[in-house]
Amino acid sequence: MAQNFDVVVIGAGPGGYVAAIRSAQLGMKTAVVEREFLGGVCLNVGCIPSKAMISATHFLHKAQHDAETMGITIKNISVDMKKLVGWKQSVCDKMSGGVGQLLKGNNVTIIKGEATFKTAKEITVGGETITAKNFILATGSRPIEIPGFKFDEKDILSSTGALALEQIPKSIVVIGGGYIGLEISGILSKLGTQVTVIEASPALLNGVVDPECAQVVQRKLVKQGVKVLTNAKAKGQKKSGKEFEITIDNNGKEETLKAEKILVTVGRRPNSDQANLKTAGLQIDDKGFVKVDAQRRTNVPNIFAIGDIACQPMLAHKASHEGVLVAEVISGKNRVYDVKTVPAVVFTDPEIASAGLMESEAKAKGYTDLKIAKFPFAANGRAVSIMETDGFVKMIADAKTNILLGVHIVGPEASNLISEAALAIEMGSRLEDLALTIHPHPTLGETMMEAAEATLGHAIHIIQRPLNRGKDTHP
């Protein structure tokens, strides 16, 4: 006998499990199908494990480089890599286990296995037939492989293999200077690995974050000993003894790099070639995304798609937002995806966080007259006290109305500071709203208020030139 549900969610990542929980809360009989692990890539081999490793190596770096300056002497620092990876895994297991408890606590049926569509209203999982009035696709994405660099997760790594290394490699070549490559480069560099990053674009994080923010991170990486090659492309590799010889095109010249490991982080592709989606009649665009409307409904009325499989940006928090939205649409609520901004964070050292428009994007949208200014962390007492003064808060506003258009942060705790900016942009706040809000002292959060004041042209804790619209006012 087939199992019958009101809603079946395929994939239990940060979009899928949220969609399942909200569907059940709204009174619908709900199941979630997961082939690997609850929490998906994010909780198990992506967001959570990488942040755990970043936290550990940041702590190590502070102990090695800042403690002595503070008068604290720490001797004989060492890293037990197996124990570190074990601790990282315990964090993942705790989070994944928590998802399981939440699903069971909300009476969601958990079905282990891989789903395959037979019709638009019927799937099979391990030979068992399951029917539903509505399906929510949340099958995520996977790392892109490039020719000549097939993943074995031992020597040629995706992010999954890199986060599971139980021995610190002596050297590694990282192909791709995007956020995943740079986060893992920072981890390995602080553990003592000689890291070389090769990026095909003219700059790291090109087009992903504010260029000035990316420059701060690149300078810090180079200071840590990371070699950065831009306008460079990987052409091929061969094993030579215990090392790889990697052939690259470096600004038009062929060169050979040697490294013990290779990490490929050139992006991710949606898993739209799985689950037999074409049998269900779903339309897929030329980039592999399932086509959806503002309610995340596909061309098949009873099938929805959320998260990485649906559209950019491929971010966990965007998937979770869509999960709630779709569950409420199915229940009859009038919801559409109408956000002004999806904040993004790059957990490099220092962190980068963005909400809203970059300057180039604002101009492309017709904002010809802008107010732009930066407030440096070097002028913030809290940042000085924790010895993390690299970076700034940058604000972009419409000069005619002072409405905030974009905030770009590079510096300590940028990931936590950006939520205020996201809320401000969603609410249509003006610079005055931030500048006139009393922020507690001494905190990193004060930089938001100070940056707003700087963008208005009357910063208190930095000396400014007369405000020049559309130009940087940081001295």
C-alpha positions, 0 to 999 in steps of 0.5 A: 500500500502506498503511503499518502501525505498532504506534503512530501518534502524531498531533501532535509537540508536547511530549506527542506526540514524547515518546510516540513516543520512549517507544513506540519505546524499548519496541520498538513500530514507531512513527510520528508525524504532524505537520502544521506543525513538530516540537515543536508550539506549545510549542517554536515559537510558545509556551513557548520563544519567549516565554521567550526574549523574556522573558529578553532583555527582563529583561536589558534592564530590568536594564541600564536600571534596576539597572546604575547602582545597582551602579556599572556605567554602560551608555550608548546602549542600543538594541534591534534588534527584527529581530535580537532576533526572529531570535535568538528564532527561532534558539532555536526552530529549535535546539529543533525540530531537536533533536526531529527528531534524537531521533525519528530516533535512536529510529527513529520514522518522521516523517510530514508532513501532516494526519491524518484518521481513516477508521476507529478503526484507519485514518487518511489523511495527504495521500492516503496510508493509514496503519493502526495497532494504537494511536493516540495523539492529541496535537493540542494546542490553539489560541488562542480568538477572540472576536467582533469580534476576528478574528486577522490576526496583524498588527494583531489578534494572538494570542500567535503574532503577538505573539511575531513582531512585528518592530517595537515597537508604540507601544501595545497593548491586551491583552484577557485578564489570564491568564498568556499575556497578562501574560507578553507584556505584560511583554515589550512594556512593557519594550521601550517599548510602552504596554500596557493590560490589560483583564480581565473578572474582579475580579483578574489571574490570577483563580483561576489562582494564589494571589491574594497572588502575583497582587497582587505581579505586578500592582503590578510591572506598574503600576510599570512603567507598564502600565495594568490594568483589571479587571471590564472587557470588550472589546465591539468595535473599529474602525480609525481611521487608524493606531490602533484604537478599542476599546470596552470595558465598564469596571465598567458604564461604556462607554469607548473605548481607543486602541491601535496593536495588539490582543492577544487572550489569553482562553484556548485551546481543544482541537483536538478539532474536527479530524482527523475524530475523530467518525468514529472514534467518540470522545466529546468533552465540552461543553468540547471535551476528548476524554474519557479515563480514568486511563490516558488511554484514550478510549472507543475502546480502541485510541485514547488522548489526551494533553495539551491535547486531553485535559483540564486543566491545559493544560501542556506538562510534563503532556502529556510525563508523559502521553506516557510513561504512555500509551506504557507502558500500550500496551506492557503496563505497569501505569500510571495518571495518579495525580499529587498535583500538576502544578506551574505557572509564570507567567513574569511579573516577578516569576515565579509558581510553584505546586504543590499546593493554594491555601488555598481549595482546601485548605478545600474538600477538608476541611482545616479547620485549616491552618498558613500562612506566608510568607517574603519574598525581601527577607530572603534574601541572594541575592535582595538581592544580585541586586536582586530582592526582590519577593515571597515563598514561601508554604506551606500545611500541615495543622495536624494533621499538618504535611503540606505541602499547597501551595507558592506562590512569587512572586519571582526564579527561582520557576520553578526553586524550585518543583520542590523543592515538587512533589517534597515534595508528591508524597512526602507530606513534612512541614514538618519535612522541608523545615525540617531539610534543609540548604540551601546558602547563599547561595541563593534555595533557602534560602527554601524551608527558611525558609518551612517554618520560618516555617510551623512558627512559628520563623522565624530571619530574620524576626520573627514574631508568635505562630503563628495557625493559618489566618492569615498569619504574615508581619509 
